[in-house]
């Protein structure tokens, strides 16, 4: 309900004029729908001399930010009918028991109907015998030392009460100690650094401001606001305004309790690497995208079951997204093709707008719109991955629930953020993750090549475009690098990301020592420049089923040969044996006309027991007539020809058997497919996007 500005307390009126010249906190990015706030400042114990200044400050904020203020110390205002007029009620330095039982019941009903509560400073020194209030405010006052300067650590910079603050906020205050820690029931926004002042009693986790939902309503509390001077501080006024806007439902925030998360980014880009064009600027604990289309991804490890949270902001009609579930990317587009993008773009089509699983499933747009803050304000995503189920939460509200049914793709993998293109300037803060456990379905092992345990002759070199920012470089013939503690069990192939403007050479994969057993050898070509990376792959054989030290040894002509960015031990489920490979309708994989010429088409044919249908599974290769099953030209496009070709050890001849029966070529990420799902004799097989269909299922000998 809209009304005129109510008369305030006399003392507050006097202070209002003095505060009028004080710079108001920055208004919301978009004008809020007008609303009404009740400021309650009754005291039954100690009375703060800052109450009048606090009332005047809130009135000033209201005049600039679309809300009217009623200020009172009359507890009879707490009736069901009267409270229904207000979107938020501020307890401003209240103390002692200030409401009787009927007034308490009315306030409980107000909160239960979706009302908002703001507690300022001594609001925590109020109503100790009223359990509902204790739960609402979050923690009761215990003690305080002398007024002094201290540092506040701002741990949530997306909430409207703290988004405008720097990671460290230094101010003078009467720093409250509390009887309990609010973290278990509220989202802590800021803590006091007890090492920066004297008299703290809560230790390393001393909450100072927090928010929560409770009994159907919203609550915000700040420990600041003891002295009159606080209310003339621009930063504190912005803090107070943000809390009021949240409590009144004019700004959304994720105020669920949060524990157990590990920071992936909170100012430092260690462990992150850019792939593709464009970049992210890193300033004030904020990553801001520019150019593209590229992606910044976290290279340290893959995740399986996890909760990924991050804060994001768009200045206008901008485009970005959070990308998950992709293997080591050779390009940003490759990550999008093999993973999943949770979109950020409010104006695109339903399956490509904010909260959508890009191109696959729209968000619940009604729920999304109700939870979304407008351009210029921060939002929080949670991406909750449990197996192949992805739930998307926006500012604490679930807006999407998607389950992957494509056996060729997985939610497990790396995580990243997209920079979409010129003019799409999206900001990110506080990227954090909670690992819920589990191992990747394939168990593939990825290592940054420069992270060796011991080596001879080589060096770690910084290089633009490298995953992790470095490569294994200065490689000459006879050099080697060793990597301790790798579980080689089930490894069927080796893939390395390499670059060379020299003569190239070879990599031998060994165990035991630098002169030990060779498991596989791969040729590294001249890639055109020292910054033009490409993948090379070889099958592995004789791999021990144990944890070993893996050695990479290097040979070639004189001079620097190549750089190695990272390598992957691919763990397929390839079996060993000799016999037919059976597919659709029980028919066999066949070399057309039994020809052993390079380029001979592979087809589906009724099983006949001939040598053209006798395949040897050797490591990650399938061989017939003395040659290998090969992707023509190493292509990746749907429909690429599958042929017989002289065995080269290249990526085009590597096949990884998957648990669903498909055969995947790791280089392309695509599957061996019977064209058109046609079981007629002579139907060709080709490379195609993995889809779990019957025409992609094969039984190996």
C-alpha positions as CSV (number, residue, x, y, z in Angstrom):
1,X,0.0,0.0,0.0
2,X,1.3,3.5,-0.9
3,X,1.1,6.4,1.5
4,X,2.7,9.7,2.1
5,X,5.9,9.9,4.2
6,X,4.8,9.6,7.9
7,X,5.9,12.1,10.6
8,X,9.0,10.9,12.4
9,X,10.1,11.3,15.9
10,X,11.0,14.9,16.7
11,X,14.7,14.2,17.3
12,X,14.9,12.4,14.0
13,X,13.4,15.4,12.2
14,X,16.2,17.6,13.5
15,X,18.8,15.1,12.3
16,X,17.3,14.7,8.8
17,X,18.2,18.1,7.7
18,X,21.8,17.5,8.8
19,X,21.9,14.3,6.8
20,X,20.3,15.7,3.7
21,X,23.7,17.0,2.4
22,X,25.3,13.6,3.0
23,X,25.8,11.6,-0.2
24,X,23.0,9.0,-0.4
25,X,23.9,5.4,-1.1
26,X,23.8,4.6,-4.7
27,X,20.2,3.8,-5.7
28,X,19.2,0.5,-7.2
29,X,20.2,0.0,-10.9
30,X,16.5,0.1,-11.8
31,X,13.9,1.9,-9.8
32,X,12.2,-0.4,-7.4
33,X,8.4,-0.7,-7.3
34,X,7.5,1.7,-4.4
35,X,7.1,0.1,-1.0
36,X,6.7,0.9,2.7
37,X,8.9,0.4,5.7
38,X,8.2,0.5,9.4
39,X,11.1,1.6,11.6
40,X,10.7,0.4,15.2
41,X,13.1,1.7,17.9
42,X,11.5,1.0,21.3
43,X,14.0,0.3,24.1
44,X,13.5,-1.4,27.4
45,X,17.2,-1.5,28.3
46,X,20.2,0.5,27.1
47,X,19.2,3.3,24.7
48,X,21.6,4.2,21.9
49,X,22.0,7.9,21.1
50,X,22.2,7.0,17.4
51,X,18.5,6.1,17.0
52,X,17.5,9.5,15.8
53,X,20.4,9.5,13.2
54,X,19.4,6.0,12.1
55,X,15.8,7.0,11.6
56,X,16.8,10.1,9.6
57,X,19.2,8.1,7.5
58,X,16.5,5.5,6.6
59,X,14.1,8.3,5.7
60,X,16.7,9.9,3.5
61,X,17.4,6.5,1.8
62,X,13.7,6.0,1.3
63,X,13.2,9.4,-0.4
64,X,15.9,8.5,-2.9
65,X,15.0,4.8,-3.4
66,X,11.2,4.5,-3.7
67,X,10.1,3.7,-0.2
68,X,8.3,5.6,2.5
69,X,9.1,5.3,6.2
70,X,7.0,5.2,9.3
71,X,9.0,5.6,12.5
72,X,7.5,4.6,15.8
73,X,8.3,3.4,19.3
74,X,4.7,2.5,19.9
75,X,4.4,-1.3,20.2
76,X,0.6,-1.1,19.5
77,X,1.6,-0.7,15.9
78,X,2.2,-4.4,15.9
79,X,-1.3,-5.7,14.9
80,X,-2.0,-8.0,12.0
81,X,-3.9,-5.3,10.1
82,X,-1.3,-2.5,10.6
83,X,1.8,-4.6,9.8
84,X,0.2,-5.8,6.5
85,X,0.8,-2.3,5.1
86,X,4.6,-2.8,5.2
87,X,7.0,-4.7,3.1
88,X,9.7,-4.5,5.8
89,X,10.0,-3.8,9.5
90,X,13.3,-2.5,10.8
91,X,14.2,-3.1,14.5
92,X,16.6,-0.2,14.9
93,X,18.7,-0.5,18.1
94,X,15.8,-2.0,20.1
95,X,16.7,-3.4,23.5
96,X,15.0,-5.6,26.0
97,X,11.4,-7.0,25.8
98,X,9.6,-4.5,23.6
99,X,6.4,-6.5,22.5
100,X,3.8,-8.3,24.5
101,X,2.4,-11.7,23.6
102,X,-0.4,-10.5,21.3
103,X,2.0,-8.2,19.5
104,X,4.5,-11.0,19.1
105,X,1.8,-13.2,17.6
106,X,0.9,-10.4,15.1
107,X,4.6,-10.1,14.1
108,X,5.0,-13.9,13.7
109,X,1.9,-13.8,11.4
110,X,3.4,-10.9,9.5
111,X,6.7,-12.8,8.9
112,X,4.8,-16.0,8.1
113,X,2.9,-14.1,5.4
114,X,6.1,-13.1,3.6
115,X,7.1,-10.0,5.5
116,X,10.7,-8.7,5.9
117,X,12.8,-8.0,8.9
118,X,15.9,-5.9,9.3
119,X,17.8,-6.0,12.5
120,X,20.3,-3.2,13.2
121,X,23.0,-3.6,15.9
122,X,21.1,-3.9,19.3
123,X,18.3,-5.7,17.6
124,X,20.4,-8.7,18.8
125,X,20.0,-7.4,22.4
126,X,16.2,-7.8,22.2
127,X,13.5,-10.3,23.3
128,X,15.8,-13.0,24.8
129,X,12.8,-15.1,25.9
130,X,11.0,-15.2,22.6
131,X,12.3,-18.1,20.6
132,X,10.7,-17.0,17.3
133,X,12.6,-13.7,17.5
134,X,15.8,-15.4,18.4
135,X,15.6,-17.6,15.3
136,X,14.6,-14.6,13.1
137,X,17.4,-12.3,14.2
138,X,19.9,-15.2,14.0
139,X,22.0,-14.7,17.1
140,X,21.8,-12.9,20.5
141,X,24.2,-10.4,21.9
142,X,26.8,-11.6,24.4
143,X,29.3,-8.8,25.0
144,X,31.4,-6.1,23.4
145,X,34.8,-4.5,23.9
146,X,35.5,-0.7,23.7
147,X,34.6,1.1,20.4
148,X,37.6,0.8,18.1
149,X,38.6,0.4,14.4
150,X,38.6,-3.1,12.9
151,X,38.6,-4.9,9.5
152,X,35.5,-6.5,8.2
153,X,36.0,-9.4,5.8
154,X,33.2,-9.3,3.2
155,X,32.7,-12.9,2.1
156,X,29.5,-12.4,0.0
157,X,29.8,-9.6,-2.5
158,X,26.6,-10.4,-4.4
159,X,24.0,-9.6,-1.7
160,X,22.7,-6.0,-2.2
161,X,23.9,-5.2,1.3
162,X,27.5,-6.0,0.5
163,X,28.0,-6.0,-3.3
164,X,29.3,-2.4,-3.2
165,X,31.9,-3.2,-0.6
166,X,35.6,-4.1,-1.1
167,X,36.8,-7.5,0.2
168,X,38.1,-5.7,3.3
169,X,35.9,-3.0,4.9
170,X,37.6,-1.0,7.6
171,X,35.5,1.1,10.0
172,X,35.1,2.0,13.6
173,X,32.3,0.3,15.5
174,X,31.2,-1.3,18.8
175,X,31.9,-4.9,17.8
176,X,29.4,-7.3,19.2
177,X,30.3,-10.8,20.3
178,X,27.3,-13.2,20.0
179,X,26.1,-16.1,22.1
180,X,26.0,-18.4,19.0
181,X,27.4,-18.4,15.5
182,X,24.7,-17.5,12.9
183,X,26.4,-19.5,10.1
184,X,24.5,-22.7,10.7
185,X,21.1,-21.1,10.0
186,X,22.0,-18.0,7.9
187,X,24.1,-17.0,4.9
188,X,27.0,-15.0,6.5
189,X,27.7,-11.9,4.4
190,X,30.6,-10.5,6.4
191,X,32.8,-11.4,9.4
192,X,34.9,-9.3,11.8
193,X,38.7,-10.0,11.7
194,X,39.5,-10.5,15.4
195,X,43.2,-10.1,14.7
196,X,42.5,-6.5,13.7
197,X,41.2,-5.3,17.1
198,X,41.1,-6.3,20.8
199,X,38.2,-7.9,22.6
200,X,36.8,-10.4,20.1
201,X,35.7,-13.7,21.6
202,X,34.4,-15.8,18.7
203,X,37.6,-16.7,17.0
204,X,38.4,-17.0,13.4
205,X,34.7,-17.1,12.3
206,X,33.0,-14.1,13.8
207,X,29.9,-13.2,11.8
208,X,29.0,-9.5,11.6
209,X,26.2,-9.4,9.0
210,X,24.0,-12.1,7.6
211,X,20.7,-12.9,5.9
212,X,18.2,-15.8,5.9
213,X,14.7,-16.9,5.1
214,X,12.6,-17.9,8.0
215,X,9.0,-19.0,8.5
216,X,8.0,-17.7,5.1
217,X,9.7,-14.3,5.4
218,X,13.1,-12.7,4.9
219,X,15.6,-11.4,7.5
220,X,18.7,-9.3,7.4
221,X,20.9,-8.4,10.3
222,X,23.9,-6.1,10.7
223,X,26.1,-5.6,13.7
224,X,26.9,-2.1,12.6
225,X,25.1,1.1,13.7
226,X,26.1,1.9,17.2
227,X,27.3,5.5,16.8
228,X,25.5,8.4,15.1
229,X,28.4,8.8,12.8
230,X,27.8,5.4,11.2
231,X,24.6,6.7,9.5
232,X,26.6,9.4,7.6
233,X,29.0,6.8,6.2
234,X,28.3,6.2,2.5
235,X,29.4,2.6,2.7
236,X,27.3,1.9,5.8
237,X,24.2,3.6,4.3
238,X,24.6,1.4,1.2
239,X,24.9,-1.6,3.5
240,X,21.7,-0.6,5.3
241,X,19.8,0.1,2.0
242,X,20.7,-3.3,0.6
243,X,19.5,-5.0,3.6
244,X,16.2,-3.2,3.5
245,X,15.7,-3.9,-0.2
246,X,16.4,-7.6,0.4
247,X,14.0,-7.8,3.3
248,X,11.3,-5.9,1.3
249,X,11.7,-8.4,-1.6
250,X,12.9,-5.7,-4.0
251,X,16.3,-7.4,-4.4
252,X,16.8,-11.2,-4.6
253,X,19.7,-13.1,-3.0
254,X,20.7,-16.6,-2.1
255,X,20.5,-16.5,1.7
256,X,20.6,-20.3,2.4
257,X,23.3,-21.3,4.9
258,X,26.6,-22.2,3.1
259,X,29.5,-24.3,4.4
260,X,32.1,-26.6,3.0
261,X,32.8,-24.7,-0.3
262,X,36.3,-24.3,-1.7
263,X,37.2,-21.1,-3.6
264,X,38.1,-21.7,-7.3
265,X,38.2,-17.9,-7.9
266,X,38.1,-15.1,-5.3
267,X,40.6,-12.7,-6.7
268,X,43.3,-15.1,-7.8
269,X,43.3,-16.8,-11.3
270,X,45.7,-19.5,-10.2
271,X,44.6,-22.8,-11.8
272,X,42.6,-21.1,-14.6
273,X,43.4,-20.9,-18.3
274,X,41.9,-19.2,-21.3
275,X,41.0,-21.2,-24.4
276,X,39.9,-19.5,-27.5
277,X,39.8,-15.8,-28.3
278,X,39.0,-12.9,-26.0
279,X,39.9,-12.7,-22.3
280,X,38.8,-11.9,-18.8
281,X,40.0,-8.8,-16.9
282,X,40.8,-9.5,-13.2
283,X,40.2,-6.6,-10.8
284,X,38.7,-6.1,-7.4
285,X,37.9,-9.8,-7.0
286,X,35.9,-9.6,-10.2
287,X,36.4,-11.3,-13.6
288,X,35.0,-9.3,-16.5
289,X,34.7,-10.9,-19.9
290,X,35.7,-9.2,-23.2
291,X,35.9,-10.4,-26.8
292,X,35.5,-14.0,-27.8
293,X,34.1,-16.5,-28.3
294,X,36.4,-18.1,-25.7
295,X,36.3,-19.7,-22.3
296,X,38.2,-19.4,-19.0
297,X,38.3,-22.9,-17.4
298,X,39.6,-24.3,-14.2
299,X,42.3,-26.8,-15.2
300,X,43.3,-28.3,-11.9
301,X,40.8,-31.2,-11.8
302,X,37.5,-32.6,-13.1
303,X,34.4,-32.9,-10.9
304,X,31.7,-35.5,-10.8
305,X,29.1,-34.8,-8.1
306,X,29.3,-31.3,-6.9
307,X,27.7,-28.0,-6.1
308,X,29.2,-25.1,-8.1
309,X,28.2,-21.6,-7.0
310,X,29.2,-18.3,-8.5
311,X,28.0,-14.7,-8.6
312,X,27.4,-12.9,-11.9
313,X,26.3,-9.5,-13.2
314,X,25.3,-8.2,-16.7
315,X,25.4,-4.4,-17.4
316,X,22.7,-4.7,-20.0
317,X,21.7,-7.1,-22.8
318,X,24.8,-9.3,-22.5
319,X,25.6,-12.9,-23.2
320,X,27.7,-15.4,-21.3
321,X,27.3,-18.8,-19.6
322,X,28.7,-21.3,-17.2
323,X,30.1,-24.4,-18.9
324,X,30.4,-27.8,-17.2
325,X,30.9,-31.5,-17.9
326,X,33.6,-31.1,-20.7
327,X,36.9,-33.0,-21.1
328,X,40.2,-31.1,-21.6
329,X,39.2,-28.6,-24.3
330,X,41.2,-27.9,-27.5
331,X,38.7,-25.1,-28.2
332,X,35.9,-23.2,-26.5
333,X,33.4,-24.5,-29.1
334,X,34.6,-28.1,-28.4
335,X,33.9,-27.6,-24.7
336,X,30.4,-26.4,-25.6
337,X,29.8,-29.3,-27.9
338,X,30.9,-31.9,-25.4
339,X,29.6,-30.2,-22.2
340,X,26.7,-28.2,-21.0
341,X,26.2,-24.5,-20.9
342,X,23.9,-22.9,-18.3
343,X,23.1,-19.7,-20.2
344,X,23.2,-16.1,-19.1
345,X,21.3,-13.9,-21.6
346,X,17.9,-12.6,-20.7
347,X,16.6,-11.8,-24.2
348,X,17.3,-14.9,-26.2
349,X,14.8,-17.7,-27.0
350,X,13.5,-19.9,-24.2
351,X,16.1,-22.7,-24.6
352,X,18.9,-20.1,-24.8
353,X,18.0,-17.6,-22.2
354,X,19.2,-17.1,-18.6
355,X,18.9,-20.4,-16.7
356,X,18.5,-22.6,-19.8
357,X,20.6,-25.6,-20.4
358,X,21.7,-24.1,-23.7
359,X,19.8,-25.6,-26.7
360,X,18.5,-28.5,-24.6
361,X,16.0,-27.3,-22.0
362,X,14.5,-23.9,-21.0
363,X,14.3,-22.8,-17.5
364,X,11.0,-22.4,-15.7
365,X,10.6,-18.8,-16.9
366,X,8.0,-17.9,-14.3
367,X,10.3,-19.0,-11.5
368,X,13.3,-17.5,-13.2
369,X,11.7,-14.1,-13.6
370,X,10.6,-14.1,-10.0
371,X,14.2,-14.8,-8.8
372,X,16.2,-12.7,-11.3
373,X,17.8,-9.3,-10.4
374,X,17.9,-6.8,-13.3
375,X,21.0,-5.7,-15.2
376,X,23.4,-3.9,-13.0
377,X,22.7,-6.0,-10.0
378,X,24.4,-9.3,-8.9
379,X,22.9,-12.7,-9.1
380,X,24.0,-16.1,-7.8
381,X,23.9,-19.4,-9.6
382,X,24.1,-22.8,-8.0
383,X,24.7,-25.7,-10.4
384,X,24.0,-28.8,-8.4
385,X,25.3,-31.9,-10.2
386,X,24.4,-35.3,-8.9
387,X,25.3,-38.1,-11.4
388,X,23.6,-37.0,-14.6
389,X,21.1,-34.7,-13.0
390,X,21.7,-30.9,-13.1
391,X,19.6,-28.6,-11.0
392,X,20.0,-24.8,-11.5
393,X,19.2,-22.4,-8.6
394,X,19.0,-18.7,-9.2
395,X,19.4,-16.6,-6.0
396,X,18.4,-19.6,-4.0
397,X,15.3,-20.6,-6.1
398,X,15.3,-23.6,-8.4
399,X,14.7,-22.7,-12.0
400,X,15.8,-25.7,-14.0
401,X,16.0,-29.5,-13.4
402,X,17.7,-31.4,-16.3
403,X,18.7,-35.0,-16.6
404,X,21.2,-36.1,-19.3
405,X,20.1,-39.2,-21.2
406,X,22.8,-39.0,-23.9
407,X,25.3,-41.8,-23.1
408,X,28.0,-40.1,-25.1
409,X,28.0,-37.0,-22.8
410,X,28.4,-36.7,-19.1
411,X,27.9,-34.1,-16.4
412,X,31.3,-35.1,-15.1
413,X,34.3,-33.0,-16.2
414,X,35.8,-29.6,-16.0
415,X,34.1,-26.2,-15.3
416,X,34.5,-22.9,-17.0
417,X,32.9,-19.5,-17.8
418,X,32.3,-18.2,-21.3
419,X,33.4,-14.9,-22.8
420,X,30.9,-14.7,-25.7
421,X,32.0,-11.7,-27.8
422,X,32.7,-8.0,-28.2
423,X,30.3,-6.0,-26.1
424,X,29.2,-8.9,-23.9
425,X,30.8,-7.6,-20.7
426,X,29.7,-10.0,-18.0
427,X,31.2,-10.0,-14.5
428,X,31.9,-12.9,-12.2
429,X,32.7,-13.1,-8.5
430,X,33.3,-15.7,-5.8
431,X,33.4,-18.9,-7.8
432,X,33.3,-21.8,-5.3
433,X,32.6,-25.5,-5.3
434,X,31.7,-28.2,-2.9
435,X,32.9,-31.6,-4.0
436,X,30.2,-34.3,-3.2
437,X,32.6,-37.1,-4.2
438,X,32.8,-39.7,-6.9
439,X,35.2,-40.4,-9.8
440,X,34.9,-39.6,-13.5
441,X,33.1,-42.4,-15.4
442,X,36.1,-43.1,-17.6
443,X,38.6,-42.4,-14.9
444,X,40.8,-40.5,-17.4
445,X,43.9,-39.0,-15.9
446,X,44.9,-35.5,-17.0
447,X,48.3,-34.0,-16.1
448,X,49.9,-30.6,-16.9
449,X,53.1,-31.7,-18.5
450,X,55.1,-29.0,-16.7
451,X,54.1,-30.6,-13.4
452,X,56.7,-33.3,-13.5
453,X,58.1,-35.1,-10.4
454,X,61.6,-35.3,-11.9
455,X,63.2,-34.6,-15.3
456,X,66.3,-34.2,-17.4
457,X,66.9,-31.4,-19.8
458,X,63.4,-29.9,-20.0
459,X,62.0,-26.7,-18.4
460,X,58.6,-25.3,-17.4
461,X,57.9,-22.3,-19.7
462,X,55.1,-19.7,-19.5
463,X,53.1,-19.6,-22.7
464,X,50.0,-17.8,-23.9
465,X,47.3,-20.3,-24.8
466,X,48.6,-23.1,-22.7
467,X,46.2,-24.8,-20.3
468,X,47.4,-23.6,-16.9
469,X,49.6,-21.0,-18.5
470,X,52.7,-23.1,-18.8
471,X,54.2,-25.9,-21.0
472,X,56.9,-28.4,-20.8
473,X,59.5,-26.8,-23.1
474,X,63.1,-26.7,-24.1
475,X,62.7,-30.4,-25.2
476,X,65.6,-31.9,-27.0
477,X,66.3,-35.5,-28.1
478,X,67.3,-37.6,-25.1
479,X,65.4,-35.5,-22.6
480,X,62.7,-37.0,-20.3
481,X,60.1,-36.2,-17.7
482,X,58.7,-38.4,-14.9
483,X,55.3,-38.3,-13.2
484,X,54.9,-40.1,-9.9
485,X,51.8,-41.9,-8.6
486,X,49.6,-42.4,-11.7
487,X,47.1,-45.2,-11.6
488,X,47.6,-46.8,-15.0
489,X,44.9,-49.4,-14.6
490,X,42.7,-49.6,-17.7
491,X,44.6,-47.0,-19.7
492,X,44.1,-47.7,-23.4
493,X,45.5,-44.6,-25.1
494,X,47.7,-41.6,-24.5
495,X,46.7,-38.1,-25.8
496,X,49.0,-35.0,-25.6
497,X,48.4,-31.4,-26.5
498,X,51.6,-30.2,-28.3
499,X,53.0,-27.3,-30.3
500,X,56.1,-27.1,-32.5
501,X,57.7,-24.7,-34.9
502,X,60.7,-27.1,-35.1
503,X,61.3,-30.4,-36.6
504,X,59.0,-32.3,-34.3
505,X,59.9,-35.7,-33.0
506,X,58.4,-38.5,-30.9
507,X,57.1,-39.2,-27.4
508,X,57.6,-42.6,-25.9
509,X,55.4,-43.5,-23.0
510,X,57.3,-45.8,-20.5
511,X,57.2,-47.2,-17.0
512,X,60.0,-48.3,-14.7
513,X,62.6,-45.8,-15.8
514,X,63.5,-43.5,-18.6
515,X,64.8,-46.6,-20.4
516,X,61.9,-48.8,-19.3
517,X,59.2,-50.6,-21.1
518,X,57.6,-48.7,-24.0
519,X,53.8,-48.7,-23.7
520,X,53.2,-46.5,-26.8
521,X,54.9,-44.1,-29.2
522,X,53.4,-41.1,-30.9
523,X,54.8,-38.7,-33.5
524,X,54.7,-35.0,-32.9
525,X,54.5,-33.0,-36.2
526,X,55.5,-29.4,-36.9
527,X,52.2,-27.7,-35.9
528,X,53.0,-24.4,-37.7
529,X,54.1,-22.3,-34.7
530,X,55.1,-22.6,-31.0
531,X,51.6,-21.4,-30.1
532,X,49.5,-23.5,-32.4
533,X,48.4,-26.5,-30.3
534,X,47.0,-29.7,-31.5
535,X,46.4,-33.2,-30.0
536,X,48.3,-36.3,-30.9
537,X,47.2,-39.7,-29.8
538,X,48.5,-43.2,-29.6
539,X,47.2,-46.5,-28.3
540,X,48.8,-48.2,-25.3
541,X,49.6,-51.8,-24.8
542,X,51.1,-53.9,-22.0
543,X,49.9,-51.3,-19.5
544,X,50.3,-52.5,-15.8
545,X,47.2,-52.6,-13.6
546,X,48.8,-50.6,-10.8
547,X,50.0,-47.2,-9.7
548,X,53.3,-46.4,-11.3
549,X,55.8,-43.6,-12.2
550,X,55.1,-42.7,-15.8
551,X,58.0,-41.6,-18.0
552,X,57.8,-39.5,-21.1
553,X,61.0,-39.7,-23.2
554,X,61.7,-37.6,-26.3
555,X,63.6,-38.3,-29.5
556,X,64.2,-36.4,-32.7
557,X,66.8,-34.4,-34.6
558,X,69.0,-31.7,-33.1
559,X,67.5,-28.5,-31.6
560,X,64.3,-27.9,-29.7
561,X,61.7,-30.4,-30.9
562,X,58.3,-29.4,-29.5
563,X,56.4,-28.3,-26.4
564,X,53.9,-30.4,-24.4
565,X,51.1,-28.6,-22.7
566,X,49.3,-31.5,-21.0
567,X,48.6,-35.2,-21.5
568,X,45.7,-37.5,-20.8
569,X,45.7,-41.2,-20.1
570,X,42.4,-42.4,-21.6
571,X,40.8,-45.2,-19.8
572,X,38.3,-47.0,-22.1
573,X,36.9,-50.4,-21.5
574,X,38.6,-51.9,-24.6
575,X,38.8,-55.7,-24.4
576,X,41.3,-58.0,-26.1
577,X,40.4,-60.7,-28.5
578,X,39.9,-61.8,-32.1
579,X,36.7,-62.3,-33.9
580,X,33.6,-60.5,-35.3
581,X,32.4,-57.1,-34.1
582,X,28.6,-57.3,-34.0
583,X,26.2,-54.4,-34.3
584,X,22.7,-53.5,-35.4
585,X,20.4,-56.5,-36.1
586,X,23.2,-58.9,-35.1
587,X,25.2,-58.1,-38.2
588,X,28.9,-57.7,-38.5
589,X,31.4,-54.9,-39.1
590,X,32.8,-55.8,-42.5
591,X,35.6,-54.6,-44.8
592,X,33.9,-54.1,-48.2
593,X,34.8,-56.8,-50.7
594,X,37.5,-58.0,-48.4
595,X,39.9,-55.5,-49.8
596,X,43.0,-54.5,-47.8
597,X,43.6,-51.3,-49.8
598,X,43.9,-48.1,-47.9
599,X,40.6,-46.2,-48.0
600,X,38.3,-49.3,-48.3
601,X,34.9,-48.5,-46.9
602,X,33.7,-50.3,-43.7
603,X,30.1,-51.5,-43.8
604,X,27.5,-53.6,-42.0
605,X,27.0,-57.1,-43.5
606,X,25.5,-60.4,-42.5
607,X,28.0,-62.3,-40.5
608,X,29.9,-64.8,-42.6
609,X,33.1,-65.7,-40.7
610,X,35.5,-64.4,-43.3
611,X,38.7,-62.5,-42.7
612,X,36.9,-59.3,-43.7
613,X,34.9,-59.6,-40.5
614,X,37.7,-60.9,-38.3
615,X,38.9,-58.1,-36.1
616,X,41.7,-58.0,-33.5
617,X,41.2,-55.7,-30.6
618,X,44.7,-54.5,-29.8
619,X,44.9,-51.8,-27.1
620,X,42.6,-49.0,-28.4
621,X,42.8,-50.2,-32.1
622,X,40.6,-52.5,-34.1
623,X,42.5,-54.3,-36.9
624,X,41.5,-56.4,-39.9
625,X,43.4,-57.7,-42.9
626,X,46.6,-56.3,-41.2
627,X,45.3,-52.7,-41.1
628,X,43.3,-50.4,-38.8
629,X,39.8,-49.1,-38.4
630,X,40.3,-45.4,-39.3
631,X,38.4,-42.1,-39.4
632,X,39.0,-40.7,-42.8
633,X,41.4,-37.7,-42.7
634,X,41.0,-37.6,-38.9
635,X,37.7,-35.8,-39.4
636,X,35.2,-34.8,-36.8
637,X,32.1,-34.0,-38.8
638,X,29.0,-36.1,-38.7
639,X,29.1,-38.6,-41.6
640,X,32.9,-38.8,-41.9
641,X,33.8,-42.0,-43.7
642,X,35.1,-44.9,-41.6
643,X,37.7,-46.9,-43.6
644,X,40.5,-49.4,-43.5
645,X,44.0,-47.8,-43.4
646,X,47.6,-48.6,-42.7
647,X,48.1,-48.5,-38.9
648,X,49.8,-45.2,-37.9
649,X,49.2,-45.0,-34.1
650,X,47.3,-41.7,-34.8
651,X,44.2,-40.3,-33.1
652,X,42.1,-41.3,-36.1
653,X,42.6,-45.0,-35.2
654,X,41.9,-44.8,-31.5
655,X,38.6,-46.3,-30.3
656,X,37.4,-46.4,-26.7
657,X,34.7,-48.9,-25.8
658,X,32.1,-47.3,-23.5
659,X,29.9,-48.9,-20.9
660,X,26.8,-48.4,-23.0
661,X,28.2,-50.5,-25.9
662,X,29.3,-47.6,-28.1
663,X,32.7,-47.2,-29.6
664,X,34.0,-43.6,-29.3
665,X,36.8,-41.9,-31.1
666,X,38.3,-39.7,-28.4
667,X,39.8,-37.2,-30.8
668,X,36.4,-36.3,-32.2
669,X,34.3,-37.3,-29.2
670,X,32.0,-39.1,-31.7
671,X,30.9,-42.7,-32.2
672,X,30.9,-45.5,-34.7
673,X,27.5,-45.3,-36.3
674,X,25.4,-47.4,-38.8
675,X,24.2,-44.7,-41.2
676,X,20.5,-44.0,-41.0
677,X,19.9,-46.8,-38.4
678,X,19.6,-49.1,-41.5
679,X,20.4,-52.8,-41.0
680,X,20.4,-53.7,-44.7
681,X,23.5,-55.4,-45.9
682,X,26.0,-53.0,-47.4
683,X,25.0,-50.0,-45.2
684,X,28.1,-47.9,-44.5
685,X,29.3,-47.0,-41.1
686,X,30.3,-43.4,-40.3
687,X,31.3,-41.1,-37.5
688,X,28.4,-39.5,-35.8
689,X,27.4,-37.7,-32.6
690,X,27.0,-40.3,-29.8
691,X,23.4,-40.7,-29.0
692,X,23.1,-44.1,-27.3
693,X,21.0,-45.6,-30.2
694,X,21.0,-49.2,-31.2
695,X,22.9,-48.3,-34.4
696,X,25.8,-47.3,-32.2
697,X,26.1,-50.4,-30.0
698,X,28.8,-53.0,-30.7
699,X,29.8,-56.3,-29.2
700,X,33.6,-56.8,-29.3
701,X,35.2,-60.2,-29.5
